[in-house]
Amino acid sequence: MTWQTQRLPGDHPPVSSGQTGVLLVNLGTPDGPDPVSVRRYLKQFLSDRRVIEIPPILWQLILRGIILNTRPKKSAKAYAKIWTERGSPLADITSRQAEAMAGRFGDNVVIDYAMRYGNPSIEQRISELTGKGCDRILIAPMYPQYCAATTATVFDEVARVLGDMRWQPALRFVPPYHDHPDYLGALADDLTRQVQGLSFTPEVMLISFHGMPLQTLEKGDPYYCHCSKTARLLREQLAERPEFAGVRFETTFQSRFGPARWLEPSTDTTLIEEGKKGTRRLVVAAPGFAADCVETLEELALEGRDKFIEAGGEDYAVLTCLNTSTAGVTMIEAIIRRELSGWI
């Protein structure tokens, strides 16, 4: 019998194909607001060589000997302050963003979400998508500004997962959208809506991005430039609106830790300086985050408020991320639809 006439065995499993998958990917979150879960999450996150660019032997001594024995308890307290009945806000919002996309691209497109670190994992979701017949998958890292420590790690993990697959799907990646008109328009509209609902008129708006060590810029990472361009283009749009007349805009970077020099100016230092020099009404926007998380809900909204008020400030508000707002969902759909061109 030649191979042309061979028949499939009777127990050959059925094969599904012809579907297109879209996977929204965000950074990650522990499974619970407790030290054990946080330690497990931090161990995975901080062991990524794209995240920590210190020689592995030296870094693992620091990570296992100091950080994983001290930071989980502190971080767990922060997560506990923002945890909800639906669990992690970041995972919850990202899942609802995926749900909001369902059905918008036709019956042959399956939308799901994953966390780069923690659960649900990229490996789990790719397996599920291919099991549903998705032989084309669009990976959508939910990072408007490109950074090797975020965007590139998604590519790394997807490549690792596919490296073990015999039948690999065709792949596309959503590129950074830091200067995309739909993104900037969504930000401007949603921030305007939120400022209209405040009980005070802000004097200053901080545009706060997640910080990175200065060496990332020195090594050629475009993250700082992407953040700066987003802030500039957003300021230009907001400055034309009456709600922001007279508002002074400042771009800052948050979440620094460790002794290395980080991108500046820092958000926490700026909040203290603004309070001390007489700023009484201040708002913070965090356009680098696609969904609210511990960095916005705890670090900015709670710790940031305390710093500003103690320094002499009076009115303070952290504006929510785009999340599942009408503007945000419309923006995500537009970007995904553009990247699916030719597939649907």
N, C-alpha and C positions, 0 to 999 in steps of 0.2 A: 504493500500500500504506500503510495507516495504522499507527500505532505499535502498535495492539492486535494486528495480524497479523504484525508483523515477527518474524523468527526469529533466534535467536542464530547468530553465525557458527560454522562448523564447528570452528574452532580455539579457541573460547571455553574458557578454563581452567575446570576443575571448582572449585566453591566449597564449602569446608567450613564448617560452623557447628554451633551447638548445644552446644558444649563450654564449660566454665567453667575459667578459669585462676586460679591463685594464685601470686603472685610475692613471695617473701621477698627483701627488700632490706636489705643492710648497707652500711656506709660505703665500704669499698674497700681496695685493696691494690695495691702495684706488681706487675708481672709477674714480677719476680725481685729477689733481694737484692743488686743491683748499682747503682752510682751512676746509670747511664744510665736504668734502669727507674724508680728512685726519683725522679729528676729529672722524668721524664715524668708520673709520678703526682702529685707535688707541684705541678707547674705547673697541672694540671687542678683539683686540690683547692683550692689556695690562690688560684685565679683566680675562684672562686665568690664573688659579692658578698654572699651570705648568710653565708659563712664568715668573710670578712674585710670588716668594715664601715668601711673607710678609703676616702676618695675614690680612685676607680680610677686616675687619672693618677699620683697620689703613690704608691699601693701598687704599681703595676706597675714603677715605678722601683726601689722597694725589693726587690720580688720578683725581678725579672730582674737587677738590679745586684748584689744581695748574697745573698739567701736561696738562689736556685737555683745559685749558684756555691759555696756553703759547706755548706748543710744536706744535700744528697743523699749526700755521702760519709759523713757522720756517721750519718745515718739508715740507710744501707745496711749499716753495721756492726751496727746494732741488729737489723735484719731478718735478717741472716746468722746471728745467734745463735739464732734461733727457727725458721728455715726448715726444712722437713721434706722427705722424699722425695715427699710429696703436694703440696708447694708451700707457699703461704701458709696458715698455720693458720686465719686468718679465713675465707678463701674455702673452704678444705677443710671446716671445721666447718659453715659456712652451707650448703654443698652437701649435706652429710650430714643436716642438719636437713630440707632439702627432700626428700631420699630417704626419710627416716623418715616423712614425711607421705604419701608416695605410697600410693594405694590406700585411704586412711582415709575418703575422702569419696565413694567410688563411682567407676565407670569413666569417668564424664563430666567428671571434675575432673582437670586437669593441673597438677602442682606443679612449680615451678622456682625458681631463685634468680638474683639479679643483684647487682652492686656499683654503688653510686652513682658512684664514681670508679674508673676502671680497668676490668678485664674479669672476667667477662662483663658487658657494659653493659646498662643498662635498655632502650636502643633495640634492641639485638640480641634480648633476651629477649621483648620485646613483639611484635616481628616474628615470632619463632618461635611464640609462643603463638597469635597470630592466624592464622598459617599452619596451625596444627593445628585450627583451627575454634573457637577461644575467642572468642566474641562477648560474653562477660562476664569481666572480670578483677578480682580482688581484689588490691590492692597492700598488702603487709604490711611497712611499715618496721620493722626489728627494733630499735627504740629505745623502751624502756619509758617514758622521760620525754621529753615533747615539747620540742624546741628548734628554733628557726628555722634554725639552722646544720646541722641533721641532718634532722629530719622534713620541714620545709618544702622543703628542697632536692630531696627525692624527688618531691614534688608538682610542683615547678618542672620537673624533667626529664621526668616523665611528660607534663606539659602540652606541653612542647616537642616531644616525640616525636609526640604525637597531633595537634599542629598541622600536621604534614605528611601525615597519613593521610586518605584519602578516606572509607574505611569504618572508623569508629571503634567500638571495643567499649564496652559499658557499663562503668562503673568504680565501684569502692568502695575506700575506704582504711581500714585498721585504725587506730583511734584510739589515742592513748597508753594504756598499761595499767599505769601506775606504781602505782595503788592497787587493781588488780584482784585479787580474792581468790585466783584460781588462780595468778597470778604470785607473790604474797606467800607462798602456801602452798608452792609449788614451791621458792622460795628458802629458806624456813625448813627444809623437809625435806632439801634437798640440802646446805645448809650444816651442818646437824646431822649428817648422815651423814659428811661430810668431817671435822668436828671429832672425831667418835668414832674416826676412824682415825689421828689424830695421836699422836705419841709424847710429847706434853706437853699440859698444860692451860693454855690462854691466860688471861692476865690482862686483856688489852685486845683488842678487835676494832675495826679501822678499817673503816668502810664508805666506800669510796672511789669517787667518781664522776669522770667526765671533767670537767675544769675548763672554764670559759668566762670571757671578759672580764666584768668587773663591769658594764660598760655594757649588756650584754644584759638584766640584771635591771632596770636603771634605765630601759630602753626598753620594758619591759613583757613581756619573754619569761618564760613560766611555768617555765622549766627549773629554776631554783633551788628554787622552791616544790615542784615535782614530786619533785625529789631529796630534799628535806627530808621530804616526806610519806612517800616510800618508806622512808627510813631510820627514821622514827619508827614506822611500822607494823611494819616488820621487827623492830625492837628489841622491840616489845611481844610479838611472837610468840616470839622467841628467849628472852626473859627468863623465860618460863614453863617452859623446858626445862632439865632438870638439867645438861646439858652446858654450859650458859652461866651457871650459878649463880656469882655474884660477878664475872662479866665486865663490864668497863666498855666502853661503846660510844662511839665518836667518829666523826663524819661529816666527811669531808675531800674535797678536790678536787685532782686530779692534772693533769699534762701541760701546765702553763702554759709559755708562752714569750713573749718580747718584753717591752717596758718597761711596757705597760699594766697597770692593776690587774686582778686576776682574783678569782674567787670564792674565799673563804677559809673555814676554814684550809686550807693546802696540804698535800697528803699527804707530800711529801718533807720539809718542815719539821717536820711532826708526828712523823714517824718518828725524826728526830734528837732532838727534844725528849723523846719518850718514853724513848729510850735513855738520855739524859743524866739524867733524873729518877728512874731506877731501875727502869723497866719491863723485865723480863727475858724475858717470853714474850708474843708478839704475833702475831695473825693478821690478814690483810687479806681483805675480801670486796669484789667489784666488781660490784654488782647492776645498774649502768647498762649493762653490756656483755652482749649476748645470746650472744656467742661470744668465746672467748679470742683475743687479738690481740697486736700488739707492745706495746700499752700495759699489758697484764696480764702477758704472758709475759717481757717484757724490762724495761720500766720498773718495774713493781711487784716481780716475782719476783727479778730480778737486781740492778738498781740499788737498789731499795728494801731488799733484804737487806743490801747493803753499807753503806748509810747507817745502818740500825738497829744492825747488829753493831759497826760502828766507833764508834757513840755509846755503846756499853756493853750493848746487848741480847744475848741468848743464843739463844733459840729463836724462829724466825720462819717463817711459812708464808703463802703466798698461795693462797687457796681458788679452785678453778677456777670459771668461769662455768657457767651451766646447760648450755650446749653441747647435746650429744645424750644427756644423762642421762635416766633414766626420768621423773623429775619434770619436766625441761625439755621433753621431747617431748610429754608429756601436757598441759602447760600451753599449748604452741603449738597443739596440736590443738584444745583447748577454745576458745581465742580465735578461731581461724580458723573453727571450726564456728559460733560465735555470729555472726560477720560474714557468713557465707554463708547465713544464714537467709533463706528465701524464694527462694534461687537453687538450692538442692539439696533 
